[in-house]
Amino acid sequence: MPELIAFSLTTGWSRLRRSTLALVLMLLASVPLHAEEPACEVIIGSCHRAPLSAEGNGIIDKLVVEAFQRIGKRACVSALPCERSLMNADSGIIDGDILRIPEVIATRYPHLVGVAEPLYSFPMSCFALRKDVRVRSLGDLLPLRVGHILGWKILEDQVKATQVLRVRGPEELFPLLNEDRADVVIYERLTGLKAADELGMKQIRVLDPPLIVVPQYLVLHQQHRALIEPLATALRAMKADGSYARAFRNAGVDPPASK
């Protein structure tokens, strides 16, 4: 009987070892021989909305990704609140941010460097529901209640009004008009019209001309300074070969006029 028990134990242990070895071999076989390359070498923040920026699928998102591709880098655009996107880029948590004005943010975010070729000239327009509101210059805002996006530094610096309300996104911005908490709100014209439409605000008015039209740039953390000029060259080439205009047309949007 002891011999039978010993035989059973030996046989069971042998089977367990074979099963364990088979499992190990299966696991090893599932591990790739070469580590896969990361999907994103460079992460760029954006607080903007469709059609310009949309979790990597907006017009400007795609242009930025293509510019990086042309210099041999894989880039992704990540949606973040405006202020956080700048802070993360300046601290090196992410690698950069889109649609910024380098000289406006330089004092508060000294580690960011602008790519010299503009991404897009940003028409910052006033939107209103009331028909009696007229705005043609920054001075016209003084007697009004004005809303804009937190983290849009040029507006934070230049807008003076009876009351200024700063919010995190268009979902909070445009309802200020419906709720009679603001007389006008300021947002990029193209994305503002889309946001208002999505919110069902059919009576919204865009007050032309735009309050401010200013070129906006890609900014990178200073550790990527070596990429600044190659990216500027890539963006110029994209404008020259039609890729830039084609990105707008593919989205059903008229491309900006060439300068």
N, C-alpha and C positions, 0 to 999 in steps of 0.2 A: 504493500500500500504506500509507504513513503516514497518508493521509486516512482509510482504512478503520479503522486502529487508533484514531485520534482519535475517529471516530464511535462505535466500540464503547465506548471509555472514557466518552465523554459520555453515551451511552445508559445504561450501567451505573450511572454516578453519579446520573443522573436518577431511575432506578428505586429506587436506595438511598434517595435523599432522600424520594421519595414513600412508601416503606415506613416510613421513620423517622417521617415526619409522621403517617402513619396510626396508628402505635403510640402516639405522643404523644397524639393525639386520643382514642384509646381509653382511655388512662390517665386523661386529664382527665375524660372522661365518667364514669369510675367513682368520682371523688371527689365526695362530697356537697356541695351548695351551702352547706349550713349544718352546722356541726360538731355531732355528736350530743352530747346531754347525758350526763354521766357516770352510770353505774348507781348509784353510791353517793357521795353528798355527805358522809356521815358514816359512819365505820367504828367499830363498837363491839366490843370484845373480850369473849370469854366462855370460861371454863375449865370450864363445867358440861356436863352430859350429858343425853341423852334421858331422859324426855320433856320436861324443862324447856328444854334447849338442845341443838341438833343442827345445827350448820353453817347456822344461819339458819332452820331448820325446826322448832325446838322451840316449846313453848308460850310461854315468856317471850320468845324471839327474835321471834316474830310480834307479840306485844303491843308490844314496843319499836319495831318497824318501823312498826306502825300509829300509835303515839303520835307518831312523827316525821312520818308522812304527814299527820296532822291539823294539824300546824303548818307544813306545806309543805316538808318536807325528806325526801330519799331516804336512808334508812339501811340499812346491812348489818351483820350480826353475824358476826364472824370467830372461829373456834375457836383458842385459844392456851393454853399452859400457864398456870396461875394466877399465878405470880410474874411471868412475862414480860408477861402481859396488863396487870397493874397498872403495871409499869415503863414499858411502851410508852405507856399512857394518860397517866401522870404526865409523861412527857417530850414528849408531843404527837405521837408517831409515829402513834398512832391517837387517836380522839376521845373514848373513854370505855370503860367496863366495866360489866357487869351483875352484879346480886346481890352487892352489897358493903354494908358498914356504914361510912358516912362517918366517924363519930367514931373508929372503930377504926383506920382506915388514914390518918387525917389527919396524924399526926406523921411517918410515913415517906413519905407521898405527898402533899405539901402543895399540889400543883397541881390536885388533883381536888376537885370540888364535887358534892355530892349533890343529886339531884332530890327534892324534899320528900315526894312521894307514894310509899309503898312499892310495889315490884314484886311482892313475895311474902314471906310469913312463913315462914322457912326452919326446918323441924324437923331439927335435927342429932341424929341417933339413933345409938345404939351397936348394932353388929351383932356376933354371936358364934356360934360353933359349939358350944362347951362348954355343957352344961346347968347346970353349977354356977355360972356367972358371973351376977352380979346387979349392975346399975348403976342407981342412981336419982338420983345427984347427982355433981357433979364430984369431990367428996371420995372417992367410991367407986372412983375410978380410981387412987388412990395406990399400991395394992399390985399393980397390973396392968401388963402390957405393952400399949401403946396405939398404934394406927396412925391417921394422918389425912393429909389432903392438904397438901402444901407450898403455902404462899401463902394458906391460910385463916387470916387473922390472928387472929380471935377465939379459935380453937383454939390457935394458937401461943402466945397470951398467957395462956390460962386453963387449959390441960390440964397437970396435974402427975401424973406416974406413975413407976413403977419404971424403965420404959424407954419412950421416945416415938420412934416411927419415922415419918418424913415422906416421902411418895412423891408422884409426879407425877400419878397418875390412878387411877381405880378398877381398871384392869387390873393395877396393881401393888398396890393397897390390899387388895382382898379375898383374893388368894392368901396374904397374910400369915397369915390364919387357917388355911388349908389346910396351910401349911408349919409351923404351930405357932411362928411368930415373933411373933405377937401374940395376946393373949387377947380383945381387942375392937378393932374399927375404928370410926371415927366418920365418918358420911357423911349427906348429906341423905336422908331416909327414902324418898321416892318414887323418886329416881334410883338409890338404893342397892339397892332391891328389884329394879329392872330390871337393874342391872349384875350382881347376884348370880345372877339367873336366866339371863342370857346366858352366865355363866361356869359354869353347870351346878351351882351350889351350892344344892341342893335342901334341905339341912338347916340352912340359915342361920336364925338367930333375930334378930328385931328386939326390942331391949329397951325396952319402953315404961315410963313416958312418955319422950318425947324428952329428951335431955340439956340442950339449949338450944333455945328457939324465939325467933327474933329477926327483926324486919322487915329485909328486904334491899332495896337501892335501886339505881337507875341512877346512876352517877357519870360526870361529864364533865370534860374538861380545862377549866381556868378560862377559856380563850379563848372557850368557848361559854357563858359565864355568862348571856348574854342569853336563852338557850333554857331555862334552868332553870324559871322560873315557867310559861311556856307548856306545857312538857312535863308539869309537875305538874298543870296544869289539864286537859290532854288525858287523862292517866291517870285522874283523878277522873271525868271525863265517861264514859270507857270502863267504869268500874265501875258508874256510875249507869245507863247505857243497856243494860247486859247484855253488852257486847262482851267484857269481861274474863272473866266466867263462861263465856261461849260458847266461848272459846279453849280452856279446860280440857275442856269437854264434848266438843268436836270431836276432842280427843285421847283420849277415853275415860277421862278422869280427873275425879273429883269436884272441883268448884271449892272453893277455900278458903272457910271460913265468913265471912260478912260481919261486920264489927265494928260 
